[in-house]
Amino acid sequence: MSKSTLLAVCFLLFTTSCAKDYFQVKGFKKIAKTHQTIAVLPVEMIFSGIPPMNVPPEDLIKQAEAESKAFQISLHSQLMRRQTNGKGLKIELQRTSITNKKIEEAMTIEESWEKTPEELAELLQVDAVLKTRVEKKRYFSDLASYGIDVAAKLLSILTKNPLPFLTGREVKKTNDIYSDYRLLDGKTGNVLWSMSFEAEADYKNPANETIDGLNEKAVKRFPYKK
C-alpha cells in the first residue's frame, strides 16, 4: 500500500486521527489459549506543559486519578460492547470496581502506574492486564457521565488554564492526545498486543465523546476474538 493510499484510508476511518503503531505477537492464540480473565487497569495520565498556578499538587493528582478512571471505565465498556454485538471477545473481563478495589487496598492509583504487569496480575489474580498511557494537553471539565465527581472549584481552575503554556507560547505538538494501549502477559510481562495513535480533541465536546471515541478505535483491533 502506498503512503498516499494509507493516508487516505486513515482519513476515511478516523477523520482526525491515524493509527501510528500496531502490533500483535506471532502465535497469539497459542500463547493466550490458557487465559481466562484479564483486567483493564486505571489509565496512566500525562499532562503536557506546566500545571496551573495556585493549585496544590494533591489536587492535580486527584484530577489525574479521576480522568484515569474515566478512561478505564470507557475502555472496559467498549470491550464489553463487543461481547454483546456479535463480535464478542473470547475472554472474561474483570469488573473495574473489583480491579480498583484491589489496587486501592494495596496502593494509590498513581502508584499502580509504576508497577510491573506481573505484580499487578498477581495482585488482581488475572492472566493478563491491559495497560494504557494517555498524554494530552488539557484537563476535562466534566466526568459526571462516568459517575466520577471532582470538586467544581478545582475543575473551574483547571479548565480555565488551557495547557500547555511555556513562556507565553504553546508547545508545538502534532495532535492533542497521544494514546498507547498494551496487553501484557501476567506471567512474563511480555507485550502480546499494542496499539498507539495520535488524535485531535475538541474540549468543547462532552468528555465521554472524546474518551469513548479514542477507546473505540483501539478496541476494534483488540485480540481474543471469537
C-alpha positions as CSV (number, residue, x, y, z in Angstrom):
1,M,0.0,0.0,0.0
2,S,1.4,3.4,-1.0
3,K,1.9,6.2,1.5
4,S,-0.8,8.3,-0.2
5,T,-3.2,5.4,0.0
6,L,-2.5,4.8,3.6
7,L,-3.1,8.4,4.5
8,A,-6.4,8.4,2.6
9,V,-7.5,5.2,4.4
10,C,-6.6,6.8,7.8
11,F,-8.5,9.9,7.0
12,L,-11.6,7.9,6.0
13,L,-11.5,5.7,9.1
14,F,-10.6,8.1,11.8
15,T,-11.1,11.7,10.3
16,T,-8.9,13.4,12.9
17,S,-6.6,10.5,14.0
18,C,-4.5,7.8,12.5
19,A,-3.0,4.7,13.9
20,K,0.7,5.1,14.1
21,D,1.7,1.8,15.5
22,Y,0.1,-1.6,15.8
23,F,1.5,-5.0,17.0
24,Q,0.3,-8.5,17.8
25,V,2.7,-11.2,18.9
26,K,3.1,-14.0,16.5
27,G,1.2,-17.1,17.7
28,F,-1.1,-15.0,19.9
29,K,-3.8,-17.7,20.1
30,K,-1.3,-20.3,21.2
31,I,0.2,-18.1,23.8
32,A,-3.1,-16.9,25.2
33,K,-5.0,-20.2,25.0
34,T,-4.9,-20.6,28.8
35,H,-6.0,-17.1,29.5
36,Q,-9.4,-16.9,31.2
37,T,-9.6,-13.4,32.7
38,I,-7.9,-10.0,32.0
39,A,-8.1,-6.7,33.8
40,V,-8.3,-3.2,32.4
41,L,-6.0,-1.1,34.5
42,P,-6.5,2.5,35.6
43,V,-5.1,4.6,32.7
44,E,-1.8,6.4,33.3
45,M,-2.4,10.1,32.6
46,I,0.3,12.5,31.5
47,F,-0.5,16.2,31.1
48,S,1.9,18.2,28.8
49,G,3.0,21.7,29.8
50,I,3.4,23.3,33.2
51,P,0.5,22.9,35.7
52,P,-1.9,25.8,36.5
53,M,-0.7,28.2,39.2
54,N,-2.1,28.1,42.7
55,V,-3.3,24.5,42.5
56,P,-1.9,22.2,45.2
57,P,-0.1,19.1,43.8
58,E,-2.5,16.8,45.7
59,D,-5.4,18.4,43.8
60,L,-3.7,17.8,40.5
61,I,-3.2,14.1,41.5
62,K,-7.0,13.9,42.3
63,Q,-7.9,15.2,38.9
64,A,-5.4,12.9,37.1
65,E,-6.8,9.9,39.0
66,A,-10.4,10.9,38.2
67,E,-9.5,11.1,34.5
68,S,-7.6,7.8,34.8
69,K,-10.7,6.0,36.0
70,A,-12.9,7.7,33.3
71,F,-10.6,6.3,30.6
72,Q,-10.5,2.9,32.3
73,I,-14.3,2.7,32.6
74,S,-14.8,3.8,29.0
75,L,-12.3,1.2,27.7
76,H,-13.9,-1.6,29.7
77,S,-17.3,-0.6,28.4
78,Q,-16.1,-0.6,24.8
79,L,-14.7,-4.1,25.3
80,M,-17.9,-5.3,26.9
81,R,-19.9,-3.9,24.0
82,R,-18.0,-6.2,21.7
83,Q,-19.3,-9.1,23.7
84,T,-22.9,-8.1,23.0
85,N,-22.9,-7.1,19.4
86,G,-22.0,-10.4,17.8
87,K,-18.3,-9.7,17.7
88,G,-17.6,-10.8,21.2
89,L,-14.3,-11.4,22.9
90,K,-13.3,-14.9,24.0
91,I,-12.1,-13.7,27.4
92,E,-13.6,-12.7,30.7
93,L,-13.1,-9.1,31.7
94,Q,-12.7,-8.4,35.4
95,R,-15.1,-5.6,36.6
96,T,-13.4,-2.3,37.1
97,S,-14.9,-1.9,40.5
98,I,-13.1,-5.1,41.6
99,T,-9.9,-4.1,39.9
100,N,-9.8,-0.7,41.5
101,K,-10.8,-2.0,44.9
102,K,-7.9,-4.5,45.0
103,I,-5.5,-1.9,43.7
104,E,-6.6,0.8,46.2
105,E,-6.3,-1.6,49.1
106,A,-2.6,-2.0,48.3
107,M,-1.6,1.3,46.8
108,T,-2.7,4.5,45.2
109,I,-3.9,4.7,41.6
110,E,-0.8,6.8,40.7
111,E,1.5,4.2,42.3
112,S,-0.1,1.4,40.3
113,W,1.1,3.1,37.1
114,E,4.7,2.3,38.1
115,K,4.1,-1.4,38.9
116,T,5.1,-4.2,36.6
117,P,2.4,-6.2,34.8
118,E,3.5,-9.3,36.7
119,E,2.9,-7.6,40.1
120,L,-0.5,-6.3,39.1
121,A,-1.6,-9.6,37.5
122,E,-0.7,-11.4,40.7
123,L,-2.5,-8.8,42.9
124,L,-5.6,-8.9,40.7
125,Q,-5.5,-12.7,40.1
126,V,-5.8,-12.3,36.3
127,D,-3.9,-13.8,33.3
128,A,-3.1,-10.5,31.5
129,V,-3.5,-6.8,32.0
130,L,-4.5,-4.1,29.6
131,K,-2.2,-1.1,30.4
132,T,-2.9,2.3,28.8
133,R,-1.0,5.6,28.8
134,V,-2.6,8.8,27.6
135,E,-0.8,12.1,27.1
136,K,-2.8,15.2,26.5
137,K,-2.8,18.9,26.7
138,R,-5.8,19.8,28.8
139,Y,-8.0,18.6,31.6
140,F,-11.6,17.6,31.0
141,S,-14.2,19.8,32.7
142,D,-16.9,17.1,33.3
143,L,-16.5,13.4,34.2
144,A,-20.1,13.0,35.6
145,S,-21.0,10.7,32.7
146,Y,-18.7,8.1,34.2
147,G,-20.1,8.6,37.7
148,I,-17.0,10.4,38.8
149,D,-17.2,13.6,40.9
150,V,-14.4,16.1,41.1
151,A,-14.7,19.4,43.1
152,A,-16.3,22.1,41.0
153,K,-13.8,24.7,42.2
154,L,-10.9,22.6,41.1
155,L,-12.4,21.9,37.7
156,S,-13.1,25.6,37.3
157,I,-9.4,26.5,37.9
158,L,-8.0,23.7,35.7
159,T,-10.3,24.1,32.7
160,K,-9.7,27.8,32.5
161,N,-6.0,27.2,32.1
162,P,-5.6,25.7,28.7
163,L,-2.4,23.6,28.7
164,P,0.4,23.8,27.8
165,F,1.8,27.3,28.1
166,L,5.5,27.9,28.3
167,T,6.8,31.4,28.3
168,G,3.6,32.5,26.7
169,R,3.9,30.1,23.7
170,E,2.1,26.9,23.2
171,V,4.3,23.8,22.9
172,K,4.1,22.5,19.3
173,K,2.6,19.0,19.0
174,T,1.1,17.2,16.1
175,N,-2.1,16.4,18.0
176,D,-3.8,17.0,21.3
177,I,-3.9,13.4,22.6
178,Y,-1.4,10.5,22.3
179,S,-2.7,7.1,23.4
180,D,-0.7,3.9,23.9
181,Y,-2.5,0.6,24.6
182,R,-0.6,-2.5,25.6
183,L,-1.9,-6.0,26.5
184,L,0.7,-7.6,28.8
185,D,1.1,-11.2,29.8
186,G,0.6,-11.7,33.6
187,K,3.4,-14.2,34.0
188,T,6.1,-12.9,31.7
189,G,5.2,-9.3,31.3
190,N,5.7,-9.6,27.6
191,V,3.7,-7.4,25.2
192,L,1.1,-9.5,23.5
193,W,-0.7,-6.7,21.6
194,S,-0.3,-3.0,21.3
195,M,-1.7,0.0,19.5
196,S,-0.9,3.7,19.7
197,F,-2.2,6.7,17.8
198,E,-2.5,10.5,18.0
199,A,-5.8,12.4,17.7
200,E,-7.1,15.9,17.9
201,A,-9.6,16.6,20.6
202,D,-12.4,19.2,20.8
203,Y,-12.5,20.0,24.5
204,K,-15.8,21.8,24.0
205,N,-17.5,18.5,23.5
206,P,-18.6,16.3,26.4
207,A,-15.7,14.3,27.9
208,N,-17.3,11.0,27.2
209,E,-17.5,11.7,23.5
210,T,-13.8,12.3,23.2
211,I,-12.8,9.5,25.6
212,D,-15.2,6.9,24.1
213,G,-14.1,7.8,20.6
214,L,-10.4,7.1,21.3
215,N,-11.1,3.8,23.1
216,E,-13.5,2.6,20.3
217,K,-10.7,2.9,17.8
218,A,-8.4,0.7,19.9
219,V,-11.0,-1.9,20.7
220,K,-11.7,-2.5,17.0
221,R,-8.4,-4.3,16.7
222,F,-8.2,-5.9,20.2
223,P,-7.4,-9.7,20.2
224,Y,-9.2,-12.6,21.9
225,K,-11.8,-12.5,19.1
226,K,-14.2,-15.5,18.8
